[in-house]
Amino acid sequence: MTMSRSTRIVLRILTVLVLALIYVPLLLVLVNSFSVNKTFAWPPRAFTLEWWRRAAESQGALDALWVSVRVGLAATVVALVLGTMIAFALQRFRFYGREVVSLLVILPIALPGIVTGIALNNAFRTIFGWQLGFVTIVIAHATFCIVTVFNNVIVRLRRTGVALEQASADLGASGFTTFRLVTFPMIRSALLAGALLAFALSFDEIVVTTFTAGADVQTLPIWIFNNLFRPNQAPIVNVVAAALILISVIPVWLAQKLSGDAESLGAGR
């Protein structure tokens, strides 16, 4: 389908406007992290690295960062195991209620975060009688991180099919050997891409975390929110937010690169 010249111009203008709306505010956060101003005043009067030094020495920010890393890793491991198992079950087998299970797996990431957070808060405290803390955050994050792993793995399984696995079985290989030597190499990049996206999703999540963290555990996004309007902390919050932007870009970029490389390999076959 061909487009007129005026249509292409309009689409290009809209694309630039949307990208500017998304990325200009992020750029302002990065610039403000080097500003000498102690507020969010614009434009900066001068630039300094002082706030980056203070952020690196901020025990509260470092503790929150460590909590976010541990939560992200734990939620990613849970998501890898459960998301992969569900993807195999739904792609390799036919059973009653299969479509319903698929919907239930994807639903948590489609629901508003505040709804998920309230539901999990009530379940943890009322039904199970648990104290909110590290474990409840991991479980809460895993509920939506599973979706990223599930989507990556099931798409890869649909594209690769079962021919190589059947050939391996016909040649006498056991189920474990077939998975180790045939299936796992085919889905390895999808698993890694899903894990990177799951970690990134968990690392900067705040809405669900607010309802499941309790008073004693503080992730980095919650630390940023709690310190955002404290006069002495504003410059450090800018730095932490800028670092969070940079950290979040890396796993997303790697996941996109892995997915692109895998598609190229698939096209080559």
C-alpha positions in Angstrom: 0.0 0.0 0.0 1.4 3.4 -1.0 0.8 6.6 0.9 0.6 10.1 -0.4 3.3 12.6 0.4 1.1 14.6 2.7 0.2 11.5 4.7 3.8 10.6 5.1 4.6 14.1 6.4 1.7 14.0 8.9 2.8 10.6 10.2 6.4 11.8 10.6 5.3 14.9 12.5 3.1 12.8 14.8 5.9 10.4 15.3 8.3 13.2 16.3 5.7 14.7 18.6 5.0 11.4 20.4 8.7 10.6 20.8 9.4 14.2 22.1 6.5 13.8 24.6 8.1 10.6 25.9 11.8 11.3 25.8 12.1 15.1 26.5 11.0 14.8 30.1 13.5 11.9 30.6 16.2 14.1 29.1 15.2 16.9 31.6 15.7 14.5 34.5 19.2 13.6 33.2 20.1 17.3 32.8 18.7 18.2 36.2 20.8 15.5 37.9 23.9 17.7 37.0 22.3 21.0 37.9 23.6 23.0 40.9 20.0 23.9 41.7 18.5 22.3 44.8 15.0 22.3 43.3 13.6 21.3 39.9 14.1 24.9 38.6 14.8 25.3 34.9 17.1 26.2 33.3 20.1 25.1 35.4 22.4 28.0 36.5 25.4 25.7 36.3 26.4 22.1 36.4 28.1 19.9 39.0 28.8 16.3 39.9 28.3 16.9 43.6 24.8 15.3 43.6 26.1 12.2 42.0 28.7 11.9 44.7 26.2 12.4 47.4 23.8 9.9 45.8 26.6 7.3 45.8 27.0 7.9 49.5 23.3 7.9 50.4 22.7 4.8 52.5 18.9 5.0 52.1 19.2 5.0 48.3 21.8 2.2 48.3 19.7 0.0 50.6 16.6 0.6 48.4 18.7 -0.3 45.3 19.8 -3.5 46.9 16.2 -4.4 47.8 15.1 -3.7 44.2 17.8 -5.8 42.8 17.0 -8.8 45.1 13.3 -8.5 44.4 13.8 -8.2 40.7 16.1 -11.3 40.6 13.8 -13.4 42.7 10.7 -12.4 40.8 12.5 -13.1 37.5 13.5 -16.6 38.6 9.9 -17.4 39.6 8.6 -15.9 36.3 11.1 -18.0 34.3 10.1 -21.3 35.9 6.3 -20.7 35.9 6.1 -18.8 32.7 8.1 -21.4 30.8 6.1 -24.3 32.2 2.7 -22.6 31.4 3.9 -21.8 27.8 4.9 -25.4 27.2 1.6 -26.7 28.7 -0.5 -24.4 26.5 1.5 -24.8 23.3 2.3 -28.5 23.4 -1.0 -29.9 24.9 -4.7 -29.5 24.2 -7.1 -29.6 27.1 -10.4 -28.3 28.3 -10.2 -24.7 29.5 -6.9 -24.0 27.7 -8.0 -20.6 26.4 -9.2 -19.6 29.9 -5.8 -20.4 31.4 -4.1 -18.3 28.7 -6.4 -15.4 29.5 -5.8 -15.7 33.3 -2.0 -15.7 32.7 -2.1 -12.5 30.7 -4.7 -10.7 32.7 -2.5 -9.5 35.6 -0.5 -7.2 33.3 -3.6 -5.8 31.7 -5.4 -4.9 35.0 -4.7 -1.5 36.6 -1.8 -1.7 39.0 -3.9 -0.3 41.8 -6.5 -3.0 41.4 -3.9 -5.8 41.5 -2.2 -4.1 44.5 -5.4 -3.9 46.5 -6.4 -7.5 45.7 -3.0 -8.9 46.6 -2.9 -6.8 49.8 -6.2 -8.2 50.9 -5.2 -11.7 50.0 -1.9 -11.6 51.9 -3.3 -10.0 55.0 -6.8 -11.4 55.2 -6.7 -14.8 53.6 -3.1 -16.0 54.4 -2.4 -13.8 57.4 1.0 -12.8 56.2 3.0 -9.8 57.2 3.8 -7.6 54.2 7.5 -7.6 53.3 10.1 -8.9 50.9 8.3 -12.2 50.1 5.0 -10.5 49.4 6.7 -8.1 47.0 8.4 -10.9 45.1 5.1 -12.8 44.8 3.3 -9.7 43.6 5.9 -8.8 41.0 6.0 -12.4 39.8 2.3 -12.3 38.9 2.9 -9.8 36.1 6.6 -10.8 35.3 5.3 -14.2 34.3 3.5 -12.6 31.4 6.7 -11.4 29.8 8.4 -14.8 30.0 5.3 -16.6 28.9 4.8 -14.4 25.8 8.4 -14.7 24.7 8.5 -18.5 25.2 5.2 -19.3 23.6 5.9 -17.3 20.5 9.2 -19.1 20.1 7.6 -22.5 20.6 5.0 -21.7 17.9 7.7 -20.6 15.5 10.0 -23.6 16.0 7.4 -26.3 16.0 7.9 -29.9 17.2 9.7 -31.5 14.2 13.2 -31.5 15.8 11.9 -32.7 19.1 10.0 -35.5 17.4 13.1 -36.4 15.4 15.2 -36.5 18.6 12.6 -38.8 20.3 12.5 -41.1 17.2 16.3 -41.4 17.5 16.0 -42.7 21.0 16.7 -39.6 23.1 15.0 -39.3 26.4 12.7 -36.4 27.2 15.4 -34.7 29.3 18.1 -35.2 26.7 15.8 -33.8 24.0 15.0 -30.7 26.1 18.7 -30.2 27.0 20.1 -30.6 23.5 17.2 -29.6 21.2 14.5 -27.6 22.9 16.5 -25.5 25.3 18.9 -24.2 22.6 15.9 -23.1 20.5 14.2 -21.2 23.3 17.4 -20.0 25.1 17.4 -16.4 23.6 13.6 -16.1 24.3 14.2 -17.1 27.9 16.9 -14.6 28.3 14.9 -11.8 26.6 11.9 -12.6 28.8 14.1 -12.6 31.9 15.6 -9.2 31.1 12.2 -7.7 30.5 10.8 -9.3 33.7 13.7 -7.8 35.7 13.2 -4.4 34.1 9.5 -4.5 34.8 10.0 -5.5 38.4 12.9 -3.1 39.1 10.9 0.1 38.4 7.4 -1.0 39.6 5.8 1.2 42.2 2.0 0.9 42.3 1.7 -2.8 43.2 4.7 -2.5 45.4 3.1 0.3 47.4 0.3 -2.1 48.5 2.5 -5.2 49.1 5.7 -3.8 50.7 4.7 -3.0 54.2 6.5 -0.4 56.3 9.9 -2.1 56.7 10.8 -2.8 53.1 11.5 0.0 50.6 12.4 -0.5 46.9 14.2 2.2 44.9 11.0 3.6 43.2 9.3 3.9 46.6 12.4 5.6 48.0 12.3 8.1 45.1 8.6 8.8 45.7 9.0 9.2 49.5 11.9 11.6 49.1 10.7 13.5 46.0 9.4 16.6 47.8 12.0 16.8 50.6 14.1 19.9 50.0 17.4 18.4 51.0 16.8 15.2 49.0 15.5 16.7 45.7 18.9 16.8 43.9 19.8 13.2 45.0 16.4 12.0 43.9 17.1 13.5 40.5 20.4 11.6 40.3 18.7 8.3 41.4 15.9 8.8 38.9 18.5 9.5 36.1 20.5 6.4 37.1 17.2 4.4 37.1 16.5 5.5 33.6 19.9 4.4 32.4 19.7 1.1 34.3 16.2 0.3 32.9 17.3 1.0 29.3 20.0 -1.7 29.3 17.8 -4.9 29.9 15.2 -3.6 27.4 17.9 -2.9 24.8 19.4 -6.3 25.3 16.0 -8.1 25.2 15.2 -6.3 21.9 18.6 -7.2 20.5 18.2 -10.9 21.5 14.8 -11.1 20.0 16.0 -9.5 16.7 19.0 -11.9 16.5 16.7 -14.9 17.1 14.3 -13.8 14.4 17.2 -13.4 12.0 18.4 -16.9 12.8 14.9 -18.2 12.3 14.6 -16.5 9.0 18.0 -17.9 8.0 16.8 -21.5 8.7 
